Amino acid sequence: MVADVQQGLRAEGTEVSISKICRWFSLPRRTWYYRSVKAAPKLQAHLVTPNKAIIEEDPSFGYRTVAARLGFNKNTVQRIF
């Protein structure tokens, strides 16, 4: 929205700053500059393979059983589930 307004004004020959346009729309500047960052999954292949093998072997196992059998932290196993 702000970029469209700025481009339109620029096409007409008027240069207006982002700060001023944000004030016109009562929009905080940090909202305009904010870029959400999606975290990459933290799955490591050497941990996933044994987990998947045990789950396929017996699908009734929960994360606690799988963690106990493999000796992994339960949170690591839950992340893979």
N, C-alpha and C positions, 0 to 999 in steps of 0.2 A: 504494500500500500504506500509506504513512505517512499520507496524506490521509484514507484510509478509516478508519484507526484513530482519527485525531484527530476526524473527524466523528462516529464512533460514540461516543467518550467525551464529546464535546460534547452529543450527544443525551441521554446519561445524566445530564448536568449536571456533568460533570467537565471542567475546563479544564486541558489538558496542553500544554506547549510543544513545538514541533517539535524543539528540541534534546534534550529528554528522550526523546521517542519514537525519535529517531535513535539515542540511546544504548542504548535497549532492544533495538533490532535490530542493534546494532553497525554502523551505517551512518554514514559521515561526513556532516556537515551539508552540505558543499559538493556532495555527490552529490545531495542532495534539491533544492538550489537551482539546480543546473546546468541550463541550457537550451541545447541544441545549436542552433547557427545555421548554416543551410545557405547557403553563399555563392551569390549570384545570378550567373548566367552573365555573363561580361564580353564578350559579343559585341556589336559595334557594327555597325549596319546598313550604314553606308557602306563597311565592310570586307568584309562577308559577300557582298554582291551581286556584286562582280567575281570573288571566289573561286568562288562557285557557278557563274558563267557559264563560267569557264575549265574547271572540273571537268566540267561538262556537255558542253562542246565536245570534250574529249578525256579520258575517264575514266582513261586509263592514266597521266596525269601524277601525280607524287607531290607532297608538300608542298614539296620543295626547288625543283622546276621551277616550280610555281605562285608561290612566293615570289620567284624570280628574275624571272619574267615581269612580275609586278605591282610589284616593288620594295618588297615588304613584308618585315618581319622574319619569319623562318621559324617562330618560336614563335607569332606571331599567326596564321599560316596553319594551323599544327598545331591550334590551339585550335578553329578553325572546322571542320576535317576531321571 
